Amino acid sequence: MSEQRAIDALEASGLDFEITRHGRVGSLAEAAAARGVEPRDIVKSLVVRRGEGDFLFVLVPGDREISWPLLRSLLGVNRLSMPDKEVAKEVTGYERGTITPFGSTTAWPVVADASLVGDPERRISVGAGAHGTAATVNAEAALNFLDAQVADVTELQQG
């Protein structure tokens, strides 16, 4: 089961983490309340295609969205896309909405938004391989473990 793969990877990482199971939620605010974190601390693990067979994870705080111009500039490419749900599952082993770099079937590079760092006490909540299941971890420790490239790649969501 993919949830177990994510939990096994978290255990193997040596990171201090907490698993929360809350079932499906209808909004970011609901998810944050169920996980005991602020909406900005729910981190979406988005799969981005850089080229044929070349993907990466982009970690985006819940109140933000990818800035495609900033991400393209960082990666030095003219074109990026998000794969459809079947391809995302094929390249990570996780269904969309459950994706996490922890336990992904391929260890794709990780880019994390710069707004995730700067507070050594900050804890973030990431997907854990199953709908309604999340892992809460120290942000900077997780990004260090994932060898994430930290850069300004998002903007506040509009509306």
N, C-alpha and C positions, 0 to 999 in steps of 0.2 A: 504494500500500500504506500502511496506517495507521502502521506503524512508521516509514516514511520521512517521513511528515507530522510525527510527533513529533520525529524527529531534526532535520528542517529547522527546526522551530520553536525547538528548543533552540539550534541553530547561529545562527539569526537573533537570539536573545535576547542573545548576547554572553556568556552565562554559561559558566564553565568546567565541563565535565561529562565523565563517563566512561560509555560504554555497556557493559553486561554482558549477555551472552547465555548462558543456562544451561539452557534447556529447562524443562519443567514440574517443579515441586517439590511435595512432599507436605505441607510444614508451613512455618510461619513461620521456625522455626529453620533448616530446610534452605535456604530462600530467603536468609536472612541470611548463612549460611556461604558460599553460592555467590556472593553479592554483596560479601563482605568487610566487612559492617557488622553492628552489633548489631541484634537483633530490633526494638528500639524505634526504630531508624533506617530501617526499611522503612515507608514512608508510603503508606497506602491513600488513593486519590482516589475518594471516594464521591460519587455524584450524588444530590442531594436535591431533591425537588419542593416548591416553596413554594406554587405555585398553578398554574392552567392555563397551560401554556406558559412557566412561570417556574421555572428550575432554578438550582442553585448547586453548586459543588464544596466538599466538606468534606474537609480533609486531616487524616488520623487516624494517629498513630503506631501501629506494629505491635502494641504491647502494650496498646493502649487501644481503647475503643469510644465511639461517639457517646453523649453524655448528652442524650437527647431533650429533657428539661425545660430544660437549660441552652441548647441550641441554639434552641428555640422562644422562650425569653426574650430571647436576643440578637437574634433576628430580629423580635421583636414579633408573632409569629403564634401561633394556637392549634393549628394542625395542620400537620404536615410528613409527607411520605412518601418512600419510595424507589421509583423507577419500576422496572417489570419490565425484564428484560434487553433486550427489543426497543426500548423507549422510551429506555433509557439509550444504546443504540447510535445511535438516530435523532438524539438531541439532542447527542451528543458526537462521533460518528463512530468511536467505539471500542467494542469488545466489553468486557463486564464482565470484570474481571481484567487488563485492559490499559489502563484509563482513566487519562488524565493531563490536566491543564489545558493542557499544552504541545501545541499543534496541534489542539486541540478545534475541531470545525466551528463552534461558537459559543463566544465568550469569556464564559462565565458568570462571575459573581462567585465569589471564592474566600474561604472561611473556613478558617483554619488554627488548630489547637489551640495554646494558649499554651505547652504543654510543648515545642514545636518551636523556640522562641527562647531566647536567653539565653547561648548558647555560640557565639561568632563562628567557631569552628573546626569546628562540627558539620556533618557531611555526611549527607545523607539520600538514600535510594534510592526513586525513584518509577517508576511504570509508564512504558513507552515505546512504547505502541501495539501491541505483539504479546506473546503469551504467552511467558514465559521471557526477556523482554527488559526491561531496566531502565536508568534513567539515574541516576547518582549525582552530586549537586550540593551546593554549600554551601547549608545550610538557609536562613540569613537572606538571602543573595543571591537565592535562588529566590523566597522569600516577598515580598521587596521588588519583584522583577521582576513577579510576578503581582499586585501590589497587594493582597495578601491582608489581610483583616481578621483580626487575631490576637486570640483570645479563649479563655477556658476553656470548651470545649465537649465535653470527653471525660471518661471515668473509666477507671481501670484495669480491664482485663478480669477477670471473675470466673472462678475455677477455673483 
